[in-house]
Amino acid sequence: MPTTRRGRPRLPRPPPRTAAPRTVLERFEAAWGKGAHSAPSVLRTYEAAARRLLDAGWDEPRIRQTVDTL
């Protein structure tokens, strides 16, 4: 087995990466998890609720109710 200059055994190099680079969204999902309580899922739920409120106009009681349910 080849050794380094200090006499330690040289470890084999890992094989080159053949997988395509991941997209930003894939990296985000990998870091923040998957499932119902993951960050992407929570953000989608929040955006869906906020989008409906913004499209409908400013309704204070409805906004408070939606925020409380989130």
C-alpha positions in Angstrom: 0.0 0.0 0.0 1.4 3.4 -0.9 2.3 5.8 1.9 2.4 9.5 2.4 5.7 11.5 3.1 5.1 11.0 6.8 4.8 7.2 6.4 1.1 7.0 6.9 -0.9 4.7 4.6 -2.4 6.7 1.7 -6.2 6.3 1.6 -7.8 5.6 -1.8 -9.6 8.6 -3.4 -13.4 8.5 -3.5 -14.9 7.8 -6.9 -15.8 11.0 -8.9 -19.4 12.2 -8.5 -21.5 11.2 -11.5 -24.8 12.5 -10.3 -26.1 15.8 -11.8 -25.8 18.8 -9.5 -28.9 19.4 -7.5 -31.1 22.4 -7.9 -31.5 25.1 -5.2 -34.9 23.7 -4.3 -33.6 20.2 -4.0 -30.8 21.4 -1.7 -33.3 23.3 0.4 -35.6 20.3 0.7 -32.6 18.1 1.6 -31.5 20.5 4.3 -35.0 21.2 5.8 -36.6 17.8 5.5 -39.6 16.4 3.9 -43.1 15.6 5.2 -46.0 17.5 6.6 -43.9 19.5 9.1 -41.0 20.3 6.9 -40.1 23.8 6.0 -41.1 23.6 2.3 -44.5 22.2 3.3 -45.1 24.9 6.0 -44.1 27.6 3.5 -46.5 26.3 0.9 -49.3 26.3 3.5 -48.5 29.8 4.6 -48.3 31.1 1.0 -51.6 29.5 0.1 -53.3 31.2 3.0 -51.6 34.5 2.5 -52.3 34.5 -1.3 -56.1 34.0 -0.7 -56.1 36.9 1.8 -54.2 39.2 -0.5 -56.3 38.4 -3.5 -59.6 38.9 -1.6 -58.7 42.3 -0.1 -58.0 43.4 3.5 -60.4 41.7 5.9 -59.1 42.1 9.4 -61.2 39.3 11.2 -60.4 36.8 8.4 -56.7 37.6 8.5 -56.6 37.1 12.3 -58.4 33.8 12.1 -56.1 32.5 9.3 -53.0 33.6 11.2 -54.3 31.9 14.4 -54.9 28.6 12.6 -51.3 28.6 11.2 
